Amino acid sequence: MERPAWAPPGIDISVPSVSRMYDFYLGGSHNFEVDREAARKAMEFMPGLPKIMQANRAFMRRAVRHAVDNDVTQFLDIGSGIPTFGNVHEVARAADPTARVVYVDHDPVAVAHSRAVLEGDEGAAVVAADLRKPADILHSPEVTRLLDLERPVALLLVAVLHFLEDEDRPHEAVAELIAALAPGSLVVLTHASYEGIPLSEEQAGGTVGVYRNIRNPLVMRSGDEITRFFEGTELVEPGLVPMPLWRPDSPVEEEDPFAFSGFAGVGRKA
């Protein structure tokens, strides 16, 4: 298998990555054949996966604009993935040029490309770290330099928590992050769920099986389990809802049925 020139040294290009699969779903070019093969296999069971990823990105952009509209101009985006058009810093700065952003990911390709995109940008940075170790993120030089945790921060956890199993203690990790944020901070997240998918649970479970086989389990949680991630905050209207229903800026009747898979919400720390 030929190694692309952009692939960071040491990356095993024979092992699929959820970040690079996500990039493929969104039409990106920073993915390997092994990622495309796994993504296509997942789409055999759930053909609407690209629509779900597009709905994730659209919700993220609306939530970022909501944050800036409410004077929150600092962003901590964990599980940020490979840079694509309409990144957090681009959306935020369109509304407020002073916005500061720290991206966090543990995928080396995502980190390398984020650093390339952000080179020379004094108001944004990327941290190579894992959501399961919040202290490493909060005490990183990049967060210390760019974000003032005494002021409100928007914590973004978009399409990442469903890759943490219960044994990873994801609720505890999110609670630790929220505890470190100032009052007025926002928690922005999306999460996969069997609820809302226009397929039988058995067929959708085929996609879950693909992710399990590549050793990146996709954990489908219920709405109640996802709501627990917001403990310590108050959900802003309209609460935890399918992604297109969170403050839409276009008619939801035009959305693909797969876009309503899973949940999205924004919580505000009092």
C-alpha positions in Angstrom: 0.0 0.0 0.0 1.5 3.3 -1.1 1.9 5.9 1.6 0.5 9.3 0.7 3.0 12.2 0.9 0.7 14.0 3.5 0.5 11.0 5.9 2.5 11.7 9.1 5.4 9.4 9.7 4.6 6.4 12.0 0.9 6.2 11.0 -0.3 2.7 10.3 -2.2 3.2 7.1 -3.5 -0.4 7.2 -5.8 0.4 10.2 -9.0 2.4 9.7 -9.5 5.6 11.7 -12.9 7.0 12.7 -11.6 10.5 12.1 -10.6 9.7 8.5 -13.8 7.8 7.9 -15.7 10.9 9.0 -13.6 12.9 6.6 -14.6 10.4 3.8 -18.3 10.7 4.7 -18.0 14.5 4.3 -16.2 14.3 0.9 -12.7 15.0 2.2 -9.5 13.7 0.7 -7.4 13.0 3.8 -8.3 9.3 4.2 -6.8 6.0 3.2 -8.3 3.2 1.2 -8.7 1.2 4.4 -10.8 4.0 5.8 -12.9 4.2 2.6 -13.4 0.4 2.6 -14.6 0.5 6.3 -16.9 3.5 5.6 -18.4 1.8 2.5 -19.1 -1.3 4.6 -20.8 0.7 7.3 -22.9 2.4 4.6 -24.1 -0.9 3.3 -26.2 -1.1 6.5 -26.8 2.6 6.9 -26.6 4.4 3.6 -27.5 7.7 5.1 -24.2 8.1 7.1 -23.0 11.0 5.0 -26.3 12.8 5.7 -25.9 12.2 9.4 -22.4 13.7 9.3 -23.6 16.7 7.3 -26.3 17.3 9.9 -23.6 17.1 12.7 -21.6 19.8 10.9 -24.6 22.0 10.3 -25.7 21.8 13.9 -22.1 22.6 15.0 -22.1 25.8 12.9 -25.5 26.9 14.3 -24.3 26.3 17.9 -21.1 28.2 17.3 -23.1 31.2 16.0 -25.4 30.9 19.0 -22.4 31.0 21.3 -21.0 34.1 19.7 -24.4 35.7 19.8 -24.4 35.2 23.6 -20.9 36.7 24.0 -19.1 33.4 24.2 -16.0 33.7 22.0 -13.7 31.1 23.4 -14.0 27.5 22.0 -12.6 24.2 23.1 -13.4 21.6 20.4 -12.6 18.1 21.6 -12.7 15.3 19.0 -12.4 18.0 16.3 -11.2 15.6 13.6 -9.7 16.5 10.3 -10.1 20.1 9.1 -13.0 20.6 6.7 -14.7 23.7 5.3 -16.5 25.6 7.9 -14.3 24.8 10.9 -15.1 26.3 14.3 -12.6 29.1 14.1 -14.0 30.1 10.6 -17.6 30.1 11.7 -16.8 31.9 15.0 -14.7 34.6 13.4 -17.2 35.4 10.8 -19.3 36.6 13.7 -16.5 37.9 15.9 -12.9 38.2 14.6 -11.4 38.0 18.1 -12.7 34.5 18.7 -10.1 32.0 20.0 -10.2 28.3 19.4 -8.4 25.2 20.7 -8.9 22.0 18.8 -8.2 18.6 20.5 -7.9 15.2 18.9 -5.9 12.0 19.5 -5.8 11.0 15.8 -2.3 11.9 14.5 -3.6 12.7 11.0 -6.2 15.1 12.4 -3.6 16.8 14.6 -1.1 17.1 11.8 -3.6 18.6 9.4 -5.0 20.9 12.0 -1.6 22.3 12.7 -1.0 22.8 9.0 -4.3 24.7 8.6 -3.6 26.8 11.7 0.0 27.6 11.0 0.6 31.3 11.7 -2.8 31.7 13.4 -2.2 33.2 16.8 -5.8 32.8 17.9 -6.1 29.1 17.4 -4.2 25.9 18.2 -4.4 22.2 18.3 -3.7 19.8 21.2 -2.9 16.1 20.8 -4.8 14.7 23.7 -7.6 12.2 24.7 -11.0 13.1 26.0 -10.6 10.3 28.6 -7.9 12.4 30.3 -9.5 15.9 30.8 -6.6 17.2 33.0 -4.2 16.7 30.1 -6.4 19.0 28.0 -7.2 21.6 30.6 -3.5 22.0 31.6 -2.1 21.9 28.1 0.1 24.9 27.1 -2.3 25.6 24.2 -5.4 25.9 26.5 -3.4 27.8 29.1 -2.2 30.3 26.5 -5.3 30.8 24.5 -8.3 30.3 26.7 -9.2 32.2 29.9 -11.1 29.6 31.9 -12.3 32.4 34.3 -14.5 33.5 31.4 -17.2 31.5 29.5 -16.0 28.9 27.1 -18.0 26.9 24.6 -17.0 23.2 25.0 -17.7 21.3 21.8 -18.2 17.5 22.0 -19.6 16.9 18.5 -19.8 13.2 17.3 -17.2 12.1 19.8 -18.8 10.8 23.0 -20.3 7.8 21.2 -16.8 6.5 20.7 -16.3 6.2 24.4 -17.6 3.0 26.1 -19.1 3.1 29.5 -15.9 1.6 31.0 -14.1 4.8 29.7 -16.3 6.7 32.2 -17.4 9.4 29.7 -19.9 11.0 32.0 -17.2 11.5 34.6 -14.8 13.0 31.9 -17.4 15.5 30.8 -18.3 16.4 34.3 -14.6 17.2 35.0 -14.5 19.4 32.0 -17.7 21.2 32.9 -16.4 21.7 36.5 -13.4 23.6 35.1 -15.5 26.1 33.1 -16.8 29.4 34.2 -20.5 30.2 34.7 -22.1 31.1 31.4 -20.1 28.5 29.6 -21.8 26.3 27.0 -21.7 22.6 26.4 -22.4 21.7 22.7 -22.7 18.0 21.8 -24.2 15.5 19.5 -24.4 11.8 20.1 -25.5 8.7 18.1 -28.6 6.8 19.2 -30.9 4.1 17.7 -33.7 6.6 18.4 -34.6 8.5 15.2 -32.8 6.3 12.7 -35.1 5.4 9.8 -34.0 1.8 9.9 -34.7 -1.2 12.2 -32.3 -1.5 15.1 -31.1 -4.8 13.7 -30.0 -3.2 10.4 -28.5 -0.1 12.1 -26.7 -2.6 14.4 -24.8 -3.8 11.3 -23.0 -0.4 11.2 -22.3 -0.7 14.9 -20.7 -4.0 14.1 -18.4 -2.5 11.5 -17.1 0.0 14.0 -16.7 -2.8 16.6 -14.7 -4.8 14.1 -12.2 -2.0 13.5 -11.8 -1.7 17.3 -13.6 1.7 17.5 -16.9 0.7 19.2 -19.8 2.9 18.3 -21.9 3.2 21.5 -25.6 4.0 20.8 -27.1 5.7 23.9 -30.6 6.6 24.7 -31.9 10.1 25.0 -31.9 9.8 28.8 -28.3 8.6 28.9 -27.2 11.5 26.6 -29.1 14.0 28.7 -26.9 13.0 31.7 -23.9 14.5 29.9 -25.5 17.9 30.6 -25.5 17.6 34.4 -24.2 20.9 35.8 -25.8 22.9 33.0 -29.3 23.9 31.9 -30.4 22.9 28.5 -31.2 25.9 26.3 -34.3 25.7 24.1 -35.3 23.5 22.4 -33.5 21.0 24.6 -32.1 17.7 23.5 -33.5 17.1 20.0 -32.7 15.5 16.6 -30.0 17.6 15.0 -32.1 19.4 12.4 -34.6 20.5 15.0 -32.0 22.5 17.0 -32.8 26.1 16.0 -32.9 25.4 12.3 -32.1 28.0 9.7 -33.9 26.2 6.9 -37.1 24.3 6.6 -36.8 20.9 8.4 -39.2 19.4 5.9 -36.4 19.5 3.3 -34.0 17.4 5.5 -33.1 13.9 4.6 -34.7 11.4 7.1 -31.3 10.2 8.2 -30.4 13.7 9.4 -32.7 13.1 12.3 -30.7 10.2 13.7 -29.3 10.7 17.1 -29.4 13.8 19.3 -28.0 17.3 19.7 -28.2 19.9 22.5 -26.6 22.9 24.1 -26.3 23.3 27.9 -25.5 26.5 29.7 -23.6 26.4 33.0 -25.3 28.6 35.6 
